[in-house]
Amino acid sequence: MDEAALTSWLMLQAVEGVGDRTLVKLVQAFGSTHAALGATTEELLHAGCSPELAESIRRGPATTIRQQIDRQVKTIERLKVHTLTLFDPSYPSRLKAIPDPPPLLYVSGALIQQDDIAVAIVGGRRATASGRLLTEEIAKELSERGVTIVSGLARGIDAAAHRGAGAGKGRTVAVLGCGIDRTYPSEHHALRRSVESHGAVISELPIGAAPHSHHFPRRNRIISGLSLGVLVAEAATNSGSLITAKLALEQGREVFALPGSVKEDACRGSNRLIKEGAKLIEGAQDILEEILPQVDGRQRAMMRLEGTPRDVPPALKRDDLLVYEALSYEAQSVDAVIERTGLSAAQVSAILLSLELSGRVRQLPGQQYIRQ
C-alpha cells in the first residue's frame, strides 16, 4: 500500500464510530477508504451509516489525530514495515476466514504462501525446563517438515517455539500484542530479528501501541486464525494460552495439548484441556497426522514429509547407560544421579559431560540435567 492509500485508511479508521466491521463495509460500499472519506452525506446514509456516523466521516478526525497519523506513516516507511488490508490478495487466507479478521495488518519480514501450512504453539510464560525443551523439539520437527510455527514472542513456551522453528531451519511467525515498532518483552530483540529473517512479525495494533493486557486476548485470535491447529504445550490454569485454545475451537481449528506432571502447577491448565477433549500429543508426528487431511495436494508439495532418518547413535557403555537411564525429561540434579546409579561423583560428572557432548542430554542452570 502506498503512502496516500495508507494515510486515507488510517484516517477512516480513526473516525469516531468506525470500528473494524464498519470500516470493511465502507470499503466494500465505496471501493476504497479514500472514496468513503470523500462521499457525500447522502451517499453515506445510503450505504447504511447513521446520521451521526455520516457526519463524523464528513468531518474526519481531529487535527491532532491527523498529525499523529502523518507521524505513524513516516515511521512505517522508515522501519520498512509492510501493510496488508483484508482486500489485499496476499492477505493470509486462513485468517481472512475467521469471523473477525483484522482489517489491517502491519508486517515486518514477509508472509508467504507456505505460511498457510501453520501450527500455533502457545503456553505459559513461567514454563518448566522440560516444557521448554519439549516445545523446542516439537517445533523443530514440525519446522523440518515444512510447517510454519506461529506464536506470540512471549517468554517461556512462545520463545521456545520460535527457537525450535529456527533450529529446524523453517519458518516462524510472531504475533505481537503491541505496535510493530515495539518489541515485547524487551529482552527478545535478538529473537525478534531471528523471526523476521525466517518469517514475519505481525500486529494489527497501530504504531506506538503499548503492550496493554487487554490487547493480548485479541492478539490470540490472530495466532489461532493463522493456523491449522493450536498446541498448548504447557499452561497453568490462569494462562492466556487457554484463551487461544478457546478461540481456536470457535474458529474450527484443531486443539492439541502436551500432558504434564499432575503435581506441576504449570501444567494444570494444559492437562485440563486434555480432560475436556483436546488431542493428547506426544510428538510432532501426532500433530502431522491430524493436520495433513486439511492440506491439499499443492500445499503437500511444499512440505517435506519424507525426511531422511535420524542417525542412530552408537550404543552406550554400561556405566554411560546407567547414568542416561537415571535421567528423564524432568530436570535431575547431579546428586540425584549419583544416588540413583551408585557411581562416584567423578564418574557421573565425566559421563554427563560425554552425554552432553554427544547431544543425548542437556545441562540446565543449577547443575541440573535433562534428556534431549
C-alpha positions in Angstrom: 0.0 0.0 0.0 1.4 3.4 -0.9 1.7 6.4 1.5 -1.5 8.1 0.3 -3.6 4.9 0.5 -2.3 4.1 3.9 -3.0 7.6 5.1 -6.6 7.5 4.0 -7.0 4.1 5.5 -5.7 5.3 8.9 -7.8 8.4 8.6 -11.1 6.5 8.2 -10.1 4.0 10.9 -9.5 7.0 13.3 -13.0 8.4 12.8 -15.1 8.1 15.9 -17.7 5.4 15.5 -15.8 3.5 12.7 -14.9 0.1 14.1 -13.5 -2.8 12.2 -16.8 -4.1 10.7 -17.9 -0.6 9.7 -14.6 0.1 8.1 -14.8 -3.1 6.0 -18.4 -2.3 5.0 -17.5 1.2 3.9 -14.6 0.0 1.7 -17.0 -2.6 0.2 -19.6 0.1 -0.5 -17.3 2.7 -1.9 -14.3 0.7 -3.2 -11.7 2.4 -1.1 -11.1 4.4 2.1 -10.3 7.5 0.0 -13.7 7.3 -1.7 -15.5 6.7 1.6 -13.9 9.8 3.1 -14.9 11.8 0.1 -18.5 10.6 0.0 -21.4 12.9 0.5 -23.8 12.7 3.5 -26.5 11.3 1.3 -24.1 8.6 -0.1 -23.0 7.6 3.4 -26.6 7.4 4.6 -27.5 5.3 1.5 -24.6 3.0 2.4 -26.2 2.3 5.8 -24.5 4.9 8.1 -26.4 6.6 10.8 -26.7 10.4 10.5 -24.3 10.8 13.4 -21.7 8.5 11.8 -22.1 10.1 8.4 -21.4 13.5 10.0 -18.3 12.1 11.8 -17.0 10.8 8.5 -17.7 14.0 6.6 -15.9 15.9 9.4 -12.9 13.5 9.6 -10.6 13.0 12.5 -9.3 16.0 14.6 -6.2 17.9 13.5 -4.1 16.4 16.3 -5.1 12.9 15.1 -4.2 13.7 11.6 -0.8 14.9 12.7 -0.4 11.7 14.7 -1.3 9.6 11.5 1.3 11.5 9.5 3.9 10.5 12.1 2.8 6.9 12.0 3.0 6.7 8.2 6.6 8.2 8.3 7.5 5.6 11.0 6.1 2.8 8.9 8.2 4.0 5.9 11.3 4.4 8.0 11.1 0.9 9.5 10.2 -0.7 6.1 7.1 -2.2 7.5 4.6 -3.7 5.0 0.8 -3.2 5.4 -1.8 -5.6 4.3 -5.5 -4.9 4.2 -8.3 -7.5 4.2 -8.8 -6.8 0.5 -5.1 -7.5 -0.5 -4.7 -10.7 -2.5 -1.7 -11.7 -0.3 -3.6 -11.3 3.0 -3.4 -14.7 4.8 -6.3 -16.8 3.5 -6.9 -18.7 6.8 -7.0 -15.5 8.8 -9.4 -13.9 6.3 -11.9 -16.8 7.0 -12.3 -16.1 10.8 -15.4 -14.2 12.0 -13.5 -11.0 12.9 -10.3 -10.8 10.8 -8.2 -7.6 11.4 -8.8 -5.2 8.5 -5.2 -4.0 8.5 -2.0 -5.9 9.4 1.4 -4.5 9.9 4.1 -6.9 8.8 7.9 -6.9 9.4 9.6 -9.6 7.5 7.5 -11.5 4.9 4.4 -13.7 4.8 4.5 -16.2 2.0 2.1 -18.8 0.6 3.9 -21.6 2.5 2.7 -20.0 5.8 -0.8 -21.3 5.0 0.5 -24.6 6.5 1.0 -23.4 10.0 0.6 -24.7 13.6 0.4 -22.4 16.6 2.4 -23.3 19.7 1.5 -21.4 22.9 1.8 -21.8 26.6 2.8 -20.3 29.9 5.5 -17.6 30.4 6.7 -19.4 33.5 7.3 -22.7 31.8 9.3 -25.6 33.2 12.6 -26.6 31.8 11.2 -29.8 30.4 8.2 -27.9 28.9 10.5 -25.6 27.0 12.7 -28.4 25.8 9.8 -30.5 24.5 8.3 -27.4 22.9 11.6 -26.7 21.1 11.8 -30.4 20.0 8.3 -30.5 18.5 8.6 -27.0 16.9 11.9 -28.1 15.3 10.5 -31.4 13.9 7.4 -29.6 12.5 9.6 -26.9 11.0 11.8 -29.6 9.4 8.6 -30.9 7.7 7.7 -27.5 6.2 5.2 -26.4 8.8 5.3 -22.7 9.8 5.3 -22.2 13.6 3.1 -19.4 14.9 3.4 -18.0 18.4 3.4 -14.7 20.4 7.1 -13.9 21.1 6.4 -14.1 24.9 8.7 -15.6 27.5 8.6 -19.3 28.2 6.8 -21.6 25.7 6.4 -18.9 22.9 10.1 -18.2 22.8 10.9 -22.0 22.8 8.5 -22.4 19.9 10.2 -19.7 17.8 13.7 -21.0 18.7 12.7 -24.6 17.8 11.5 -23.4 14.4 14.8 -21.6 13.8 16.7 -24.8 14.8 14.6 -26.7 12.2 15.6 -24.1 9.6 11.9 -23.5 8.9 9.5 -20.5 9.0 8.0 -18.9 12.0 5.5 -16.0 12.6 5.3 -13.9 15.8 2.0 -12.0 16.5 2.5 -9.0 18.8 0.2 -7.5 21.4 1.7 -4.1 20.8 2.6 -1.8 17.9 5.0 -3.3 15.4 7.6 -0.6 16.3 7.9 -2.1 19.7 9.3 -5.4 21.0 7.7 -7.1 24.0 9.3 -8.4 26.1 12.2 -6.1 25.5 14.8 -8.8 26.0 13.6 -10.6 22.9 15.1 -8.2 20.4 17.5 -10.8 19.1 14.8 -13.4 18.9 12.6 -11.0 17.0 15.4 -10.4 14.5 15.7 -14.1 14.0 11.9 -14.5 13.5 11.9 -11.7 10.9 14.8 -13.3 9.0 12.9 -16.7 8.9 9.3 -15.5 8.6 7.4 -12.5 9.9 6.4 -10.4 12.9 2.9 -9.0 12.6 0.5 -6.8 14.5 -2.9 -5.3 14.0 -2.3 -2.5 16.5 -1.2 1.0 15.5 2.3 2.3 15.6 3.2 3.2 19.2 0.6 1.0 20.8 1.8 -0.2 24.2 1.6 -3.9 25.3 -1.6 -3.4 27.5 -3.1 -6.5 29.0 -6.4 -6.1 27.0 -4.5 -6.3 23.7 -3.4 -9.9 24.2 -6.8 -11.8 24.1 -7.5 -10.0 20.7 -4.0 -10.9 19.6 -4.6 -14.5 20.4 -7.4 -14.8 17.8 -4.8 -13.9 15.1 -2.4 -16.6 16.4 -5.1 -19.3 16.1 -6.6 -17.8 13.0 -3.4 -18.2 11.0 -3.1 -21.8 11.9 -4.5 -25.3 11.1 -4.3 -26.2 14.8 -3.1 -24.9 18.2 -0.8 -26.8 20.5 -0.9 -25.7 24.1 2.5 -27.1 25.2 2.2 -26.2 28.9 -0.2 -23.9 30.7 -1.3 -23.1 34.2 -5.0 -22.7 34.9 -4.8 -18.9 34.5 -2.7 -18.9 31.4 -3.7 -16.7 28.4 -2.9 -19.6 26.1 -6.1 -21.2 27.3 -7.9 -18.2 25.7 -6.1 -19.1 22.4 -7.3 -22.7 22.7 -10.9 -21.5 23.2 -10.7 -19.2 20.2 -9.2 -22.0 18.1 -12.3 -24.1 18.9 -14.6 -21.3 17.9 -12.7 -20.9 14.6 -12.9 -24.6 13.9 -9.2 -25.3 14.5 -7.7 -28.4 16.0 -6.6 -28.1 19.6 -3.7 -30.2 20.9 -2.1 -30.4 24.4 1.1 -32.0 25.8 0.5 -33.9 29.0 2.4 -32.7 32.0 3.1 -33.7 35.6 -0.1 -33.8 37.7 1.9 -32.2 40.6 3.2 -29.3 38.5 1.1 -26.1 38.7 2.5 -25.0 35.3 0.7 -28.0 33.6 -2.7 -27.9 35.2 -4.3 -25.8 32.5 -3.0 -27.9 29.6 -3.8 -31.2 31.4 -7.4 -29.9 31.9 -7.6 -29.2 28.2 -6.9 -32.9 27.6 -9.7 -33.8 30.0 -12.0 -31.6 28.1 -11.3 -33.2 24.7 -8.1 -31.7 23.4 -5.9 -34.2 21.5 -3.1 -35.6 23.6 0.2 -35.0 21.8 3.4 -36.9 22.5 5.4 -35.6 19.5 5.3 -33.8 16.2 4.1 -36.8 14.3 0.8 -36.8 16.2 0.2 -33.3 15.0 1.1 -34.0 11.4 -1.3 -36.9 11.4 -4.1 -34.6 12.5 -3.4 -31.7 10.1 -2.5 -33.5 6.9 -6.1 -34.2 6.0 -6.6 -30.4 5.8 -3.7 -29.9 3.5 -4.4 -30.0 -0.3 -2.0 -31.5 -2.9 -0.4 -28.2 -3.8 0.4 -27.5 -0.2 1.7 -31.0 0.4 4.2 -30.4 -2.4 5.6 -27.6 -0.3 6.1 -29.8 2.7 9.0 -32.2 3.5 7.1 -35.2 4.6 9.7 -37.8 3.6 12.7 -36.8 5.7 15.9 -38.7 6.0 16.0 -40.9 9.0 18.0 -39.7 12.0 21.4 -41.1 12.5 21.2 -43.9 15.1 23.7 -43.0 17.9 26.1 -45.8 18.9 25.2 -48.0 21.8 26.2 -46.7 25.3 28.6 -48.5 27.5 27.3 -49.9 30.8 28.0 -47.0 33.1 27.0 -44.4 30.5 23.7 -46.2 30.0 23.2 -46.3 33.8 23.6 -42.6 34.0 21.4 -41.9 31.0 18.6 -44.1 32.3 18.8 -42.3 35.7 17.8 -39.1 33.8 14.4 -38.3 32.4 12.6 -35.4 30.7 12.3 -33.8 34.2 15.4 -32.0 35.4 17.6 -34.0 37.7 20.5 -32.8 39.9 23.9 -34.4 39.8 23.5 -35.6 43.4 20.3 -37.4 42.4 22.1 -39.1 39.6 24.9 -40.2 41.9 22.4 -41.6 44.4 20.4 -43.5 41.7 23.5 -45.0 40.0 25.8 -45.7 42.9 28.7 -44.3 40.9 31.2 -41.8 42.2 30.8 -38.1 41.7 33.8 -38.0 39.4 32.4 -40.9 37.3 29.0 -39.2 37.0 30.4 -35.8 36.1 32.6 -37.3 33.4 29.8 -39.4 31.9 27.4 -36.4 32.0 29.9 -34.3 30.1 30.3 -37.1 27.5 26.5 -37.5 27.1 26.1 -33.7 26.7 28.8 -33.5 24.0 27.1 -36.4 22.1 23.7 -34.5 22.2 21.9 -37.0 24.4 21.5 -34.7 27.5 21.4 -31.0 28.1 22.7 -29.2 31.2 20.4 -26.6 32.7 21.2 -23.8 35.2 22.0 -25.0 38.7 23.8 -28.2 37.7 20.6 -29.9 36.5 20.4 -32.3 33.6 17.7 -33.5 31.3 17.4 -35.9 28.4 17.4 -34.5 24.9 
